[in-house]
Amino acid sequence: MEMVGRWWNEVARGPERRDIWLHQDGGRWLVRARDGGPGGRELAWPAFEDEWVARAWVDRLIVASPSGPGEWRDVLKLVRKPPEGGWRTPVGMD
């Protein structure tokens, strides 16, 4: 299983902290989320067959979170070396 995305709402600890993970496992896409940091409540959804559907689910979780969509960060982009040519800018965000 490979982690391809991890998001965090920038709350260091306490019940307001939120984490979301996106994994790829043999052509299936898995989404997990946790409330409250380590030891908090963790949820997992049945595997998605398409990456775009799994990423849409991640987007829904972020938008529906109590902290709202503005404070979330993609942790993997913060700690990973960018791909050759840099990170792609989403359409309409340049």
N, C-alpha and C positions, 0 to 999 in steps of 0.2 A: 504494500500500500504506500502510495506517494502523496505527501501533503503538497497541494498546489496552491493553496490560499489559506491565510489566517488573518482575521481581522480582530481588532481590539478597540474598545470605546475610550481609551486613554484614561480610565479611572483605575488608579493603582491597586486599591483594595476596597473591601467592604461589599455590601449587598448591591451597590450600583454597578460594579464591574461586570462587563460582558465580553465573552470571547466566542468567535465563530471559526470553525475549521472546514476546509473543503479538501477532500481526499479523492484520488483516483485509484481504483482497484480493479485491474483487468477489464477496462471498458465500462465500469460502473462508477458513478460519482456519488460520494457520501458526504453528507452535511451533518456536523455536530455543533452544538452551541452549549455554552455554560453561563449561568447567572451566578454572580457572587464570588468569582475567583476560585482558586484551588479549594477543593472541598465543597464547592457550591453545587447547585442542582445542574445536572448535565442532561441534555436531550439529544437524541439521534433520530434521523428520519430514514425511512426505507430508501434503498439505493435508487438514484435517478439514472436513466439510460442515456440521457443527453447532457453534455456539459452546460449548454445554455440554460436548460431547465434548472439544474442545480445552482448555477450562478444567479438566476432569477430568484430562487428561494433564499439565497444568501442576501440579496438586495432587499427582499421583503422583510427578513429578520432585522436588518439594519434600520430600515425605515420605521418599523413598528417598535423599535426599542425605546425605553423611557428617555434615553439621552438624545434621541433623534439621530438623523443621518449625518449631521455636520461634524461630529467629533470622532468618527471612526477612522482608523488607519489600517492599511494593509501591511501587517508586520513583516511579511516575507519581502516586500519591496524595500523595507527599511534595512534589512540585514543581508539581503542577497546581492551579489554582483549583477549589475544590469546586463541584459543580453547584448550581443554585438549590435551596434547601432542604437542602443539605448532603449528605454521603455517606450512603448507606443502610446501616443496621446489619443484618448477616445475622441471620436468624431464630435465636433462641436465644442471641444474643450481647448482648442489651440488658440 
